[in-house]
Amino acid sequence: MTRPAILQSGQSYTFRQYFEMPYEPEDILAEFGYTLQRSMLTLPQSTAALDRLEDLKARIQESLPYISLTSEAARRELLIAPILLDVVHYTHAQLRIEYPLIVSDQLKGSLDYYLYSVGKLLVVEAKNADLAKGFTQLAVELIALDQWTESPQPILQGAVSTGDIWQFGLLHRAQKQIQQGLTLYRVPDDLETLMRILVKILAPN
């Protein structure tokens, strides 16, 4: 029996709407001809000197007892943005916030954070601190980036974050496969590892 289509012909969809869909991520990705694999990822880490790391960690540890992370604005401005700004410091990557991208009626919207230099990185802030649905949105945005970018990179990388938890995803372009990393990185406990992964993605050399 043929599975009913999730996406309706002639209807427009934004990235945010994929977050709100009740369907399994595998079924949503199948609409675009991509598959999903969940596995442990061993991501390369930069060995560069991170001269701001201890200061960033101290500031986060000092502020966490006094802030509430129940709002999207708090998570973005107090945790995600400071980390990405330091990544820009180390890599000199370009950072675009709420970057508009239109590939088709079914692949369009604003990318929360798009960083690019030698490498490219999408970061999605998980709305309502829902990491699972946030990953679905990330996967769809990676598909849009795959179809939009002229870069010859064989793998596109992204992360979804609640601010204090980060999860990575890879898009293997030739295989049309999204790989969801099962490892979660916690801030501030895993901050150094997280930073070294982010820096390596954008400044691989």
C-alpha positions as CSV (number, residue, x, y, z in Angstrom):
1,M,0.0,0.0,0.0
2,T,1.3,3.4,-0.9
3,R,2.0,5.7,2.0
4,P,0.0,8.9,1.7
5,A,2.0,12.0,0.9
6,I,2.8,14.3,3.9
7,L,3.4,17.4,1.7
8,Q,0.5,18.5,-0.4
9,S,1.0,19.6,-4.0
10,G,0.7,23.3,-4.5
11,Q,1.0,24.1,-0.8
12,S,3.8,26.2,0.7
13,Y,5.9,25.1,3.7
14,T,8.4,26.9,5.9
15,F,11.2,25.4,7.9
16,R,9.4,26.2,11.1
17,Q,6.4,24.2,9.9
18,Y,8.4,21.0,9.7
19,F,9.2,21.4,13.4
20,E,5.5,21.5,14.1
21,M,4.6,18.5,12.1
22,P,3.5,15.4,14.1
23,Y,5.1,13.0,11.6
24,E,8.3,10.9,12.1
25,P,11.4,12.5,10.8
26,E,12.1,9.6,8.5
27,D,8.8,10.1,6.8
28,I,9.3,13.8,6.3
29,L,12.8,13.3,4.9
30,A,11.5,10.6,2.5
31,E,9.3,13.3,0.9
32,F,12.5,14.8,-0.4
33,G,14.2,11.5,-1.3
34,Y,16.5,11.5,1.7
35,T,17.0,8.8,4.4
36,L,17.8,9.1,8.1
37,Q,20.4,7.2,10.1
38,R,21.0,7.5,13.8
39,S,24.4,6.6,15.1
40,M,27.3,7.6,17.3
41,L,29.4,10.2,15.6
42,T,33.1,10.8,16.4
43,L,33.5,14.3,15.1
44,P,37.0,15.8,14.5
45,Q,38.2,18.4,17.0
46,S,40.4,21.4,16.5
47,T,43.7,21.5,18.3
48,A,44.0,25.3,18.0
49,A,44.6,27.4,21.1
50,L,41.2,28.7,22.3
51,D,42.2,31.8,24.2
52,R,38.6,32.8,25.2
53,L,37.5,29.3,26.4
54,E,38.0,29.7,30.1
55,D,36.5,33.1,30.2
56,L,33.4,31.9,28.3
57,K,33.0,28.9,30.6
58,A,33.3,31.1,33.7
59,R,30.7,33.6,32.4
60,I,28.2,30.8,31.6
61,Q,28.7,29.1,34.9
62,E,28.3,32.3,36.8
63,S,25.1,33.4,35.0
64,L,23.3,30.0,34.8
65,P,22.0,30.1,38.5
66,Y,20.4,33.5,37.8
67,I,18.7,33.0,34.4
68,S,15.7,31.1,33.3
69,L,16.0,29.2,30.1
70,T,12.3,28.7,29.5
71,S,12.2,31.4,26.8
72,E,13.7,31.1,23.3
73,A,15.2,34.5,23.6
74,A,17.1,33.6,26.8
75,R,18.5,30.4,25.2
76,R,19.6,32.2,22.0
77,E,21.0,35.4,23.5
78,L,22.6,34.0,26.7
79,L,24.0,30.6,25.6
80,I,23.9,30.0,21.8
81,A,25.0,33.5,20.6
82,P,28.0,33.8,22.9
83,I,29.3,30.4,21.8
84,L,28.9,31.2,18.1
85,L,30.5,34.6,18.5
86,D,33.6,33.0,20.0
87,V,33.6,30.5,17.1
88,V,33.6,33.5,14.7
89,H,36.6,34.9,16.7
90,Y,38.6,31.6,16.2
91,T,37.6,30.9,12.6
92,H,36.8,34.3,11.1
93,A,33.7,32.7,9.6
94,Q,30.8,34.8,8.4
95,L,27.8,34.6,10.6
96,R,24.3,35.2,9.4
97,I,21.3,35.3,11.8
98,E,17.8,34.7,10.6
99,Y,19.2,34.2,7.1
100,P,16.4,34.0,4.5
101,L,16.6,31.0,2.1
102,I,14.2,30.1,-0.6
103,V,14.9,26.9,-2.6
104,S,11.3,26.0,-3.4
105,D,7.8,26.3,-2.1
106,Q,8.5,23.4,0.2
107,L,12.0,24.4,1.2
108,K,12.0,28.0,2.4
109,G,12.3,30.1,5.5
110,S,14.9,31.7,7.7
111,L,18.0,29.8,9.0
112,D,18.5,30.6,12.7
113,Y,22.3,30.7,12.3
114,Y,24.3,30.1,9.2
115,L,28.1,30.2,9.5
116,Y,30.4,29.8,6.5
117,S,34.1,30.1,5.7
118,V,36.1,27.1,4.4
119,G,33.3,25.0,5.9
120,K,29.6,25.6,6.4
121,L,27.5,25.1,9.5
122,L,23.8,25.4,10.2
123,V,22.7,25.9,13.8
124,V,19.0,25.6,14.7
125,E,17.7,26.7,18.1
126,A,15.2,24.0,19.2
127,K,11.9,25.7,19.8
128,N,10.3,24.8,23.1
129,A,13.5,23.1,24.0
130,D,12.3,20.2,21.9
131,L,15.6,18.6,20.6
132,A,13.8,15.8,18.6
133,K,11.6,18.1,16.6
134,G,14.4,20.6,16.3
135,F,16.5,18.0,14.6
136,T,13.8,17.4,12.1
137,Q,13.9,21.1,11.3
138,L,17.7,21.0,11.0
139,A,17.5,18.0,8.7
140,V,15.1,19.8,6.3
141,E,17.3,22.9,6.4
142,L,20.3,20.8,5.5
143,I,18.4,19.4,2.5
144,A,17.6,23.0,1.5
145,L,21.3,23.9,1.8
146,D,22.3,20.8,-0.2
147,Q,20.1,21.9,-3.1
148,W,21.0,25.6,-2.8
149,T,24.8,25.6,-2.3
150,E,27.3,25.3,-5.2
151,S,30.0,24.1,-2.8
152,P,31.6,20.7,-3.8
153,Q,31.7,19.7,-0.1
154,P,30.6,16.0,0.1
155,I,29.2,16.5,3.7
156,L,27.1,19.4,5.1
157,Q,27.1,19.8,8.8
158,G,24.6,21.2,11.3
159,A,23.7,21.3,15.0
160,V,20.5,21.7,16.9
161,S,20.7,23.3,20.3
162,T,18.5,24.1,23.3
163,G,21.3,26.3,24.6
164,D,22.5,24.0,27.2
165,I,22.4,20.8,25.0
166,W,23.8,20.4,21.5
167,Q,23.4,17.6,19.0
168,F,25.0,17.3,15.6
169,G,23.8,16.1,12.2
170,L,25.5,15.4,8.9
171,L,24.2,15.3,5.4
172,H,26.0,12.9,3.1
173,R,25.2,14.5,-0.2
174,A,26.0,11.6,-2.6
175,Q,24.0,9.1,-0.6
176,K,21.2,11.6,0.2
177,Q,21.4,10.5,3.8
178,I,21.1,12.5,7.0
179,Q,23.1,11.1,9.9
180,Q,21.9,12.0,13.4
181,G,24.6,11.9,16.0
182,L,23.4,10.3,19.2
183,T,26.0,12.0,21.4
184,L,24.7,15.1,23.3
185,Y,27.1,17.9,24.3
186,R,26.2,19.8,27.5
187,V,27.0,23.3,28.3
188,P,29.0,24.2,30.3
189,D,30.3,20.6,31.1
190,D,31.2,19.7,27.5
191,L,32.0,23.3,26.4
192,E,35.6,22.7,25.3
193,T,34.7,19.6,23.3
194,L,31.8,21.4,21.7
195,M,33.9,24.5,20.8
196,R,36.7,22.3,19.3
197,I,34.2,20.5,17.1
198,L,32.6,23.8,15.9
199,V,35.9,25.4,15.2
200,K,37.1,22.3,13.2
201,I,34.0,22.3,11.0
202,L,34.6,25.9,10.0
203,A,38.4,26.0,10.0
204,P,39.4,22.4,9.1
205,N,43.0,23.2,8.6
